[in-house]
Amino acid sequence: LLALTAFICIETIMECSPCEGLYFFEFVSCSALVVTGALLLLFSLNLHTRIPQINWNLTDLVNTGLSTFFFFIASVVLAALNHKTGAEIAAVVFGFLAMAVYAVNTFLAIQKWQLSSRQQSSRQSSDYIRARTESREVVHRPEIQRLDA
């Protein structure tokens, strides 16, 4: 919602003389809105369970991490190059708020990713131990015992 609000604020600006900062902020807010919206739709409809080949925890972590980074850069650039109009100031404020929310979500995604990678490694090690134990079990077959004698 904050990315949408920042995007709406930046779209209401009619004039700009150095427009690069404004265009970059517009690109970042629109991209974050589209990608996060698509992931939100996938997660809320449980469509991500139909594609188990993708590590969704890592995908969410990369999305939130990049959004945090680019919102920070875009907000700083827009803050430095703005003309102090109400829409530009509002866009900068909502850009920094969106960056803060994405940063919190990045922290939570890191914790979730670490937890899932720990669970996956423990599952792999337990599968390895089970397979190793099963391979050591000796089946007593009479034909093998006769060859030993």
C-alpha positions in Angstrom: 0.0 0.0 0.0 2.9 2.4 0.7 4.4 1.6 -2.6 1.1 2.3 -4.3 0.7 5.6 -2.4 4.2 6.6 -3.3 3.5 5.8 -7.0 0.3 7.8 -6.9 2.1 10.8 -5.4 4.8 10.7 -8.0 2.3 10.4 -10.8 0.6 13.6 -9.7 3.7 15.7 -10.4 3.1 17.8 -13.6 6.4 19.5 -14.1 10.0 18.7 -13.4 13.3 20.1 -14.8 15.8 17.4 -13.8 13.4 14.5 -14.2 15.8 11.6 -13.8 15.2 11.3 -10.0 11.5 11.4 -10.5 11.6 8.8 -13.3 13.8 6.5 -11.2 11.5 6.8 -8.2 8.5 6.1 -10.5 10.2 3.0 -11.9 11.2 1.7 -8.4 7.7 2.2 -6.9 5.9 0.7 -9.9 8.3 -2.3 -10.1 8.0 -3.0 -6.4 4.2 -2.7 -6.5 3.9 -5.1 -9.5 6.4 -7.8 -8.2 5.1 -7.7 -4.6 1.5 -7.8 -5.8 2.2 -10.8 -8.0 3.9 -12.6 -5.1 1.1 -11.7 -2.8 -1.4 -13.1 -5.2 0.6 -16.3 -5.6 0.9 -16.8 -1.8 -2.7 -15.8 -0.9 -4.2 -18.2 -3.5 -1.7 -21.0 -2.6 -0.5 -21.2 -6.2 3.1 -21.3 -5.0 2.5 -24.9 -3.8 1.9 -26.0 -7.4 5.5 -25.0 -8.3 7.7 -26.7 -5.7 10.9 -26.3 -7.8 11.1 -22.7 -6.8 12.4 -21.8 -3.4 9.7 -19.3 -2.5 11.3 -18.3 0.8 14.4 -17.2 -1.1 12.3 -15.5 -3.8 10.5 -13.5 -1.1 13.8 -12.6 0.5 15.3 -11.4 -2.8 12.2 -9.3 -3.6 12.1 -7.6 -0.3 15.8 -7.1 -0.1 16.0 -5.5 -3.5 12.9 -3.4 -2.9 14.4 -2.1 0.3 17.7 -1.2 -1.4 16.1 0.5 -4.4 13.5 2.4 -2.4 16.3 3.8 -0.2 18.3 4.9 -3.3 15.2 6.3 -5.1 14.0 8.1 -2.0 17.4 9.7 -1.3 17.8 10.8 -5.0 14.3 12.2 -5.1 14.8 14.0 -1.7 18.0 15.6 -3.1 16.5 16.6 -6.5 13.0 17.6 -5.5 11.5 21.1 -5.9 9.8 21.0 -2.5 6.3 20.6 -3.9 3.7 18.8 -1.8 3.5 15.8 -4.1 7.3 15.3 -4.2 7.6 15.6 -0.4 4.8 13.2 0.1 6.4 10.7 -2.4 9.7 10.9 -0.5 8.0 10.3 2.8 6.0 7.4 1.5 9.2 6.1 -0.2 11.0 6.0 3.1 8.1 4.4 4.8 7.8 1.8 2.1 11.6 1.2 2.5 11.2 0.7 6.3 8.3 -1.8 5.8 10.3 -3.7 3.2 13.3 -3.7 5.5 11.2 -5.3 8.3 9.9 -7.8 5.8 13.4 -8.5 4.7 14.4 -9.3 8.3 11.5 -11.6 8.7 12.2 -13.3 5.3 15.8 -13.9 6.4 14.6 -15.6 9.6 12.1 -17.7 7.6 14.7 -18.7 5.0 17.2 -19.7 7.7 14.6 -21.8 9.5 13.6 -23.5 6.3 17.2 -24.2 5.3 18.0 -25.6 8.7 14.9 -27.9 8.5 15.9 -29.0 5.0 19.5 -29.8 6.0 18.3 -31.8 9.0 15.9 -33.7 6.8 18.7 -34.4 4.3 21.0 -35.6 7.1 18.3 -37.8 8.6 17.7 -39.3 5.1 21.4 -39.9 4.8 21.7 -41.6 8.2 18.6 -43.7 7.5 20.0 -44.9 4.1 23.4 -45.6 5.6 21.9 -47.6 8.4 19.7 -49.6 6.0 22.8 -50.4 3.8 24.6 -51.8 6.9 21.8 -54.1 7.8 22.9 -57.6 7.0 20.5 -60.0 5.5 21.3 -63.5 6.4 21.2 -65.5 3.2 22.2 -69.2 3.3 23.9 -69.1 -0.1 26.3 -66.5 1.1 27.1 -68.4 4.2 27.9 -71.5 2.2 30.4 -69.6 0.1 32.2 -68.4 3.3 32.6 -71.9 4.6 
